[in-house]
Amino acid sequence: LIITGYFTRPLLIDYDFKKQTIEKKIKNSLSLDAKIKGKISYNFLPSPRLRVEKVNLNFGNSTKPFFVENAYILLSPLKIESFKNFKFKKFFIVNEKIKIYPENFKNYFKYFTLKRENTFEIERSSIFFLDDQQNRVLFENLNLKLDAGFLNFCSNFDLH
């Protein structure tokens, strides 16, 4: 009963009221500029996490952020007794279609090469961009994981 109470207590928090605080915590702990436009909710299964809807992510000083419909912020299970103690472990994107901007590649690579922790992950998602000739370059079933300073990237590649 105590364990169940511990993991369900964060369900009582009004996260939409604390959007700016959550955006600051994302910036401080994950080094991402995030602007949350949608709702925020808490899920404790399969692990403690915040679900954020409609979020713009900006890597460094990118000219255009990329938009994600749904993403998760994984929380440390030992630090959820109060909102002030939440420790953000990872920004996690799954089953999304993401448009990225070629002019921001430098900022994307800079972010992924400078971060040394497992703080950002994309699974089973599609990423696309238009090149200079307006060809659509699509990476389907993308798995991107930053692990111990190495970028693991797996995808099916398609050029339209």
ABEGO torsion letter per residue (X at the ends): XAAAAAAAAAAABBAAAAAAAAAAAAAAAAGBBBBBABBBBBBAOABBBBBBBGBBBBBEABABBBBBABBBBBBBAAAAABAAABBBABBBBBGBBBBBBAAAAAAAAAAAAABABBABBBBGBBBBBBBAAGBBBBBBGBBBBBBGGBBBBBBBBBBX
